[in-house]
């Protein structure tokens, strides 16, 4: 369930960026579910929010 939820969250972020003019073929959505937690055994809502993060990684910068 969490992996699916994470993937949908990642896809929503990509969809937003596409709606702002970023070319869809430049983006990849990848949800990790509970496999890359920053706060293992999260107890508070704030800790759970930290684990629900969305990260962007720039893998290539092309010159103009």
N, C-alpha and C positions, 0 to 999 in steps of 0.2 A: 504494500500500500504506500509506504513512504517513498519508495523509489519512483513509483508512478506520480505521486504528488510532487516530488522534487523535479521530475522531468517536465511536468506541466508548468511549474513555476519558472523554470529555465526558458521554456518555450514562450511564456508570456513576456518575459524580458526581451527576447529576440523579436517577438511580434511588435512590441512597443518601439524598439529601435528601428525596425523596418517602417513603421508608421511615421517615424521622424525623418525618413529619407535615406537611411543606411541600406545599401543593397543586400538583399537576403542571401545572396551567394557568398557574402563575406562573413557570415555569421553561422555559428553552430551552437545549438542548445544541447547541454549535457547535464542531466540531473544525476546526483550521486546518492540520494537518499540518506541513509544513516552511515554511509561508509567513510565520510570525511568530516566528522564532527570536530568542532573547535572546543566544545565543552562536553566531554563525555559525561554521562550520568547527570544531565542537566536537571536541575530542580526547580528553578524559578522561571517565570515567564520570560524574563530578560535573557536568561541562558538559552531557553528554547528559541527566542528570537535570533540570537547570535548564530545558532545552528541552522536557521532558516535563511541564511544569507544568500545573496546572489553575487557571484564574482565574475569579473570580466578579465580575460587575459589577452593581451596584445601579443600575437605570435609573429607578426611581420609588419614592418612599416616600409611602404614603398614611396619613393620620392615623386615629386610632381613632374 
